[in-house]
Each structure stands twice: as C-alpha cells, then as structure tokens.
C-alpha cells in the first residue's frame, strides 16, 4: 500500500514538473518575441534620432540662419553710420 502511495506521489510530482517546464518554455518564447520586438523598435528609434540630429545640424548652420534672416525677416547688417558704441 505504501509503495502505491509513493508511486502515485512520484507520478503526480513528475506530471507537475512537466507542466512547469512546459509553462517556463512558453514564457521564455513569449519573452524572446517581446525582446526582439523591443530591439527592433530601439533600432528604428536610433535611426530616427540620427536623422533628427542631421536635420538639426542642417537647420542650425550659420549660412542657413543668415539666409532666413535676410529673406524672411528682412534683416541686414547695420551700416557703419548705424552702429552705436555704448560705454559703461
């Protein structure tokens, strides 16, 4: 009788262990899929960040700023007669 109880306990433990392993493998696969998705998103964000840095550098060039100031804002360098020196 005790041998049957021990055998039944071992069978139940074996089945529970197999279910636990299957569950752990399933979770591992889900986490791996999520990891690859997040890595792909990270790579896309890094590419976009590089593009934005390049665009910012282009817009911040002094020649570009001078051109926009002259064309859109009507700005120009002051003549020598328009310069006033302020002393403390």
RAZI-V943854 format. One record per backbone hydrogen bond with DSSP energy under -0.5 kcal/mol. CO is the residue of the C=O (numbers start at 0). NH is the residue of the N-H. Records with the same first field share a line. If there is no record, write none. Layout:
BEGIN
CO = NH / NH
END
This chain:
BEGIN
0 = 4
1 = 5
2 = 6
3 = 7
4 = 8
5 = 9
6 = 10
7 = 11
8 = 12
9 = 13
10 = 14
11 = 15
12 = 16
13 = 17
14 = 18
15 = 19
16 = 20
17 = 21
18 = 22
19 = 23
20 = 24
21 = 25
22 = 26
23 = 27
24 = 28
25 = 29
26 = 30
27 = 31
28 = 32
29 = 33
30 = 34
31 = 35
32 = 36
33 = 37
34 = 38
35 = 39
36 = 40
37 = 41
38 = 42
39 = 43
40 = 44
41 = 45
42 = 46
43 = 47
44 = 48
45 = 49
46 = 50
47 = 51
48 = 52
49 = 53
50 = 54
51 = 55
52 = 56
53 = 57
54 = 58
55 = 59
57 = 60
60 = 64
61 = 65
62 = 66
63 = 67
64 = 68
65 = 69
66 = 70
67 = 71 / 72
68 = 74
78 = 81 / 82
79 = 82
83 = 85
84 = 86
END
